[in-house]
Amino acid sequence: MRAVILAGVFLTMSADVRAQKKSRRPTSRRTPASASSELDKLRKQYIEATKEYKTSLEKLLLLYQKSVAKADERLAKSKQLFAEGLISKNQLTESEEALANAQLKVTEVQQQMASADSQIAEALLEVEGEKQLAKFGPIRKGSLLRTTSFIRYNGAGGWSLSQAGKIQTFFQQAFNRPLPIAVFGQGPIHNQWRLDHRNAMDVSLNPDGAEGQALISFLQSNGIPFSAFRTAIPGVATGPHIHIGMPSHRY
């Protein structure tokens, strides 16, 4: 009798296991279409964050311009008081320095605004490049990938931003001008978009130009990883450039 009961239990358990196996569905992997959709969503978030960043710069510029106007008024008054012998030369100099410092802040923000568009373009191009790379899958170390819009080289050895000096030296000797670095390490755009750019730098060179081609050859011959973007994003930004280092990832 006990053997019959045990057999019945075993049969029941076996039936349950088979039922569970049938009810289980294989774990769905993320398809290229879903990955592309996520990148599109991320790209839209970047554009919105960029608008906020540029708006913050515009507000900051207005504040600094007001500071310049006030410093200019104080200097005019100080000049008058100095001419009347009511303040010392040092006090007049302090007013002149205050105006110069206020003007310097305005200049710095204006430069940030001028470079913002190119930095935004470069970051958007990198995001767009990652979108295209998702179609190819992982790239082996030391391999080179070429598409119509970008070139990706994974590098043959280790890379650190501290190696930037030899790249700058090569370019200076080859073209008698400094390497046009747009962003060295983490920039404001990358902070705003939460992109890890700490171990990379962006160079404002078209990869199809003579200087860009020479730089790419130097990087590859020295095993230095890079991504070269040659086209624009229609309706969004134009910013061909060479990203030196491994691709930036969101954190």
Residue pairs with C-beta under 8 A, 6 or more apart in sequence:
32 134
32 135
35 134
36 131
36 134
39 127
39 130
39 131
39 134
40 131
42 127
42 250
43 124
43 127
43 128
43 131
45 193
46 123
46 124
46 127
46 193
47 124
47 236
49 192
49 193
50 116
50 120
50 189
50 192
50 193
52 192
53 116
53 188
53 189
53 192
54 113
54 116
57 109
57 112
57 113
57 116
58 113
60 109
61 106
61 109
61 110
61 113
64 102
64 105
64 106
64 109
65 106
67 102
67 105
68 99
68 102
68 103
68 106
70 102
71 95
71 98
71 99
71 101
71 102
71 103
72 99
74 95
74 98
74 99
75 95
75 96
75 98
75 99
78 87
78 91
78 92
78 95
78 96
79 92
79 95
81 87
81 91
82 88
82 89
82 91
82 92
112 188
115 182
116 188
116 189
117 237
117 239
118 182
118 204
118 239
118 241
119 182
119 183
119 187
119 188
119 189
119 202
119 239
120 189
120 237
120 239
121 232
121 233
121 236
121 237
121 238
121 239
122 182
122 183
122 202
122 229
122 239
122 241
122 243
123 189
123 190
123 193
123 195
123 248
124 233
124 236
124 237
124 239
125 150
125 229
125 231
125 232
125 233
125 237
125 239
125 240
125 241
126 227
126 229
126 243
126 247
126 248
128 149
128 233
129 149
129 150
129 152
129 227
129 229
129 247
130 247
132 147
132 149
132 150
133 139
133 145
133 152
133 247
136 145
139 145
139 152
139 154
140 154
141 154
141 155
141 156
142 154
142 155
142 156
142 223
143 153
143 154
144 151
144 152
144 153
144 154
144 220
145 151
145 152
145 153
148 231
149 229
149 230
149 231
150 227
150 228
150 229
150 230
150 231
151 207
151 216
151 226
151 227
151 228
151 230
152 226
152 227
152 228
152 247
153 216
153 219
153 220
153 224
153 225
153 226
153 227
154 225
154 246
155 223
155 224
155 225
155 226
155 246
156 223
157 223
159 199
159 224
159 225
159 245
159 246
160 199
161 184
161 185
161 198
161 199
161 200
161 201
161 245
163 224
164 184
164 201
164 244
166 222
167 179
167 215
167 218
167 219
167 224
167 244
168 178
168 179
168 181
170 215
170 218
171 177
171 178
171 179
171 211
171 214
171 215
172 178
172 179
174 214
175 211
175 214
179 203
179 215
180 203
180 204
180 205
181 201
181 202
181 203
181 204
182 202
182 203
182 204
182 241
183 189
183 190
183 197
183 201
183 202
184 201
185 197
185 198
185 199
185 200
185 201
186 196
186 197
186 198
187 197
189 195
190 196
190 197
190 248
193 250
194 250
194 251
195 248
195 249
195 250
195 251
196 248
196 249
196 250
196 251
197 248
199 245
199 246
200 243
200 244
200 245
200 246
200 248
201 243
201 244
201 245
202 241
202 242
202 243
202 244
203 215
203 241
203 242
203 243
203 244
204 241
205 211
205 212
205 215
205 240
205 241
205 242
206 212
206 230
206 240
206 241
207 213
207 216
207 228
207 229
207 230
207 240
207 242
208 230
208 240
212 228
212 242
215 242
216 226
216 228
216 242
219 225
219 226
219 242
219 244
220 226
224 244
225 244
225 245
225 246
226 242
226 243
226 244
226 245
227 242
227 243
227 247
228 241
228 242
228 243
229 239
229 240
229 241
229 242
229 243
230 240
231 240
232 238
232 239
232 240
